[in-house]
Amino acid sequence: MQKMSDANTAVAALAFDAGQPSVIADATRKIIQVNPAFLKLTGFPAEMLTGSMLDELYVEQEDIGFLDFLQCCSGGDSASDEIVNSYTGKTLRDSWDGRHIELVETLAHLPSHQGEPGIYLINCQEIGGLIPKIVVAPESKKSFRQLIDSLPEAAVVLAGSDIEACNEQFARLSQRDKNELVGLPITELSMVVQNDGLEAVEKLNRVLAALERGRIGTLEWLLRLPNGEPREVEVSFSGFDYYGRRLTFANVRDITDRKRMELERQGLLDELAHKEQMTRLATKAGGIVIWEADLLTDKMSWSDGASQLFELSDEALPTNFNALRTLVFEEDMALLATVLENISAGRAFEMESRFQRPEGEMLWLRTQGQVECDSNDRPVMVRAAVSNITEYKNAQQEISRLAYYDPLTKLANRRLLLDRLHQYCAASKRNNTSGVVFYLDLDRFKLLNDSLGHASGDILLIEVAQRLLEVFRTDDTVARIGGDEFVVVVPIIAGSAHMVAHKARVIADKLRATLADDYIINGLNYHMSSSIGLAVFPQDGDTAEKVIQNADVAMYQAKDSGRNAVAFYRAEQQQDADKRVLIEQDLRHAIKGKQFQLYYQSKVDSTGQPVGAEALIRWQHADKGMIPPTDFIGIAEETGLIVDIGQWVLETACAQLKTWQDTVCLKPDFSVSVNISPVQFRRKDFVFSVEDVIQRNNIAPGSIMLEITEGMLIEDIDETVEKLKQLKQLGVQIAIDDFGTGYSSLYYLKRLPLDEIKIDKTYVRNIISDKDDAAIVKTIMDIARHFSLSPVAEGVENSDQAEFLHAIGCQIFQGFLYSRPVPAKEFAAKYF
């Protein structure tokens, strides 16, 4: 058995929430709580454990010390210094699926406090499968040094007090070369006096003696770093035999940060306790304000100190019960409504609400009151006490901040990050949306931290946090989860999978560039790059842990590619995002460098004479040659560049039409068709821009036909109809492009002021061989005749198709049978 200090008791209590497998029982030893870590470890459902007796967990255990400890607690005074209030020993338990689990368990009795009954707390740590179990296997001839090296945590093997072997993690933890450690007494790496007052040599001897008696223990130890500073670690000792030798295995965990957090938390608790004591003293000294309301006369009176509390004059204090609401912050009015219900029912009441002083300071007030009723149980008098609990509330908020926020950067910590990401993942699956996790690590931060010192490293981390907050929105979650590791969650990115990946890449590149700017530390400039990994949820993981894990994998891929890089978890996402970023960059250069050209494809009548032309954009890339629209229009629409491109197309087409009108003899009904993007159409100034282009080029509005897609019709039909009517008032013609491939309905066609329907080439292509396509085309022709619209057949490639279309009444044709899209000069040479 071991005596547990108050600090150790607090640490044990924190373990229940911190993820260490734990069980809590009440003063009668009935199990009342089991945390998720214990349920995951054993596999048992909670209902099988809750309500059972604590003794049942130890009846069949070989170590009877647990039962002796429970008997001791029930028969002694836990407040006495002579009574042991915890016991640590080894247990062997069966899991729900039949596995044997070897554990080190600490059973602690937390004594009663301020009238509350004491409780029992079990903390567990699994030790099965560690070195002692592996190396004693008689058939194993492999050096246990290789096994030690494979362990994820720091580990060391002792022969007596000398180091027999250790892994690289232990060497880093102790800040020494691994080869120099072998053969050294462990006490030479330890502080002479440990934190419990014992000398390191004596403490180690006690551990070795306990191991000889078959005991396994976990305790805190102070290592000594080369610079003389202490490092607090937690060590789990166990003994094992290896080819006739008795060795000791020690699993070592760095608890420096945890101890610092405990000290900060305890400091806040001490401060809170001090403030509570001061509040009690203030109450005794008359610091609480009393008010009394006579419900029969509707008069209200206040005790001395009310005007000072509220910073109001005596005349400004409420004089009747209904005016009390002026002392309650608007957002807390619902609390006042509950209080009024209690008063009406004659019940006592309590309320914690806010009040804003005239100068703007916000107070937290606690109001507690009683109601006096007459013989008919009708409320007649209300008396209440009001106390200022602002400092108490602020202390509570500070404790909450410590629990959910990183104390250095003030960013969210891992606990808050996981909590929010769990919600985001669930929402993304429920709403069929996508979000992105950015996992970033500062390149070579350790080098800077070691060379300049931790204080300078902290300054850099704070500056990184500020830059992250500047890049992301308030709806996004920015967290620090490790020394130089940060995670950002953007819960929703709208668009297709390609669009999500593209937007995420743009954000990541902006973030990387922001973090790469120089940092000024102590008056000197320093450069720091970052490696960023991206994972999309729910595609790359539908749980918070899985998404973060995959983003971490992507981050290491970024580091492997040379650092200062961005990488997606899935390779195809990376390739697609890279390609789209390059196309977007090239598009911007194309707009500035005037790399676009317009080709024209004729629309002819049944005699082959041109009645119009469709303007089709082509991109003459400086290095890649001619790029077809299918490769860049989609990206231009996603990025908004289509607005500038579309405006250029409209300007150029109108200018070319004006040139033909001035130089050749065009038919009066000859028109040029221009495709309009949905992004371009939805702009508020679209109608004005069309009118402006037509007027500046001095052409007849009827000679321009704007082609819209069916997809536009389902996006705010009322606004679409209104905009098309405005265009018709200008005299512009309107056509539906690729009719039959979208969402058109007769109801829409009835409302829209259209001139032309273009039959999509997918139906024309198989019109001779496919009866269904032939029937669809005939139906479209009937619809066109019904609504007095002019049908145009697209994609006509042979005479059989042309004859069939002519036979069913189609009079205007477009396709390779007549002409491919050609530059303006070739078009004029052929037809004019």
HELIX and SHEET records of a PDB file:
HELIX    1   1 ASP A    6  ALA A   18  1                                  13    
HELIX    2   2 PRO A   36  THR A   42  1                                   7    
HELIX    3   3 ALA A   46  LEU A   49  1                                   4    
HELIX    4   4 LEU A   54  LEU A   57  5                                   4    
HELIX    5   5 GLY A   65  GLY A   75  1                                  11    
HELIX    6   6 ILE A  131  VAL A  135  1                                   5    
HELIX    7   7 PHE A  144  SER A  150  1                                   7    
HELIX    8   8 GLU A  168  SER A  174  1                                   7    
HELIX    9   9 LYS A  178  LEU A  181  1                                   4    
HELIX   10  10 ILE A  186  LEU A  189  5                                   4    
HELIX   11  11 ALA A  200  GLU A  212  1                                  13    
HELIX   12  12 THR A  256  LYS A  284  1                                  29    
HELIX   13  13 ALA A  306  PHE A  310  1                                   5    
HELIX   14  14 ASP A  314  ALA A  316  5                                   3    
HELIX   15  15 PHE A  321  LEU A  327  5                                   7    
HELIX   16  16 GLU A  330  ASP A  332  5                                   3    
HELIX   17  17 MET A  333  SER A  344  1                                  12    
HELIX   18  18 THR A  390  TYR A  404  1                                  15    
HELIX   19  19 ARG A  414  ASN A  431  1                                  18    
HELIX   20  20 PHE A  445  LEU A  452  1                                   8    
HELIX   21  21 HIS A  454  VAL A  471  1                                  18    
HELIX   22  22 ALA A  497  ALA A  516  1                                  20    
HELIX   23  23 ALA A  544  ASP A  560  1                                  17    
HELIX   24  24 ALA A  571  GLY A  593  1                                  23    
HELIX   25  25 PRO A  629  ASP A  631  5                                   3    
HELIX   26  26 ILE A  633  THR A  639  1                                   7    
HELIX   27  27 ILE A  642  THR A  663  1                                  22    
HELIX   28  28 PRO A  678  PHE A  681  1                                   4    
HELIX   29  29 PHE A  686  ASN A  697  1                                  12    
HELIX   30  30 PRO A  701  SER A  703  5                                   3    
HELIX   31  31 GLU A  710  ILE A  714  5                                   5    
HELIX   32  32 ILE A  717  LEU A  730  1                                  14    
HELIX   33  33 LEU A  746  ARG A  751  1                                   6    
HELIX   34  34 LYS A  761  VAL A  764  1                                   4    
HELIX   35  35 LYS A  771  HIS A  786  1                                  16    
HELIX   36  36 SER A  799  ALA A  807  1                                   9    
HELIX   37  37 ALA A  824  TYR A  831  1                                   8    
SHEET    1   A 5 ILE A  31  VAL A  34  0                                        
SHEET    2   A 5 SER A  22  ALA A  25 -1                                        
SHEET    3   A 5 ILE A 119  GLU A 126 -1                                        
SHEET    4   A 5 HIS A 100  LEU A 110 -1                                        
SHEET    5   A 5 SER A  86  ASP A  94 -1                                        
SHEET    1   B 5 ASP A 162  CYS A 166  0                                        
SHEET    2   B 5 ALA A 154  ALA A 159 -1                                        
SHEET    3   B 5 ARG A 245  ASP A 254 -1                                        
SHEET    4   B 5 PRO A 230  TYR A 242 -1                                        
SHEET    5   B 5 GLY A 217  ARG A 224 -1                                        
SHEET    1   C 5 LYS A 299  TRP A 302  0                                        
SHEET    2   C 5 VAL A 289  ASP A 294 -1                                        
SHEET    3   C 5 PRO A 379  ASN A 388 -1                                        
SHEET    4   C 5 MET A 362  CYS A 373 -1                                        
SHEET    5   C 5 PHE A 349  GLN A 356 -1                                        
SHEET    1   D 5 THR A 477  ARG A 480  0                                        
SHEET    2   D 5 GLU A 485  VAL A 490 -1                                        
SHEET    3   D 5 GLY A 435  LEU A 442 -1                                        
SHEET    4   D 5 SER A 530  PHE A 537 -1                                        
SHEET    5   D 5 VAL A 566  PHE A 568  1                                        
SHEET    1   E 2 TYR A 519  ILE A 521  0                                        
SHEET    2   E 2 LEU A 524  TYR A 526 -1                                        
SHEET    1   F 4 GLY A 625  ILE A 627  0                                        
SHEET    2   F 4 PRO A 610  HIS A 621 -1                                        
SHEET    3   F 4 PHE A 596  VAL A 604 -1                                        
SHEET    4   F 4 VAL A 822  PRO A 823 -1                                        
SHEET    1   G 8 GLY A 625  ILE A 627  0                                        
SHEET    2   G 8 PRO A 610  HIS A 621 -1                                        
SHEET    3   G 8 SER A 671  ASN A 675  1                                        
SHEET    4   G 8 ILE A 704  THR A 709  1                                        
SHEET    5   G 8 GLN A 733  PHE A 739  1                                        
SHEET    6   G 8 GLU A 756  ILE A 759  1                                        
SHEET    7   G 8 SER A 790  ALA A 793  1                                        
SHEET    8   G 8 ILE A 812  PHE A 813  1                                        
END                                                                             
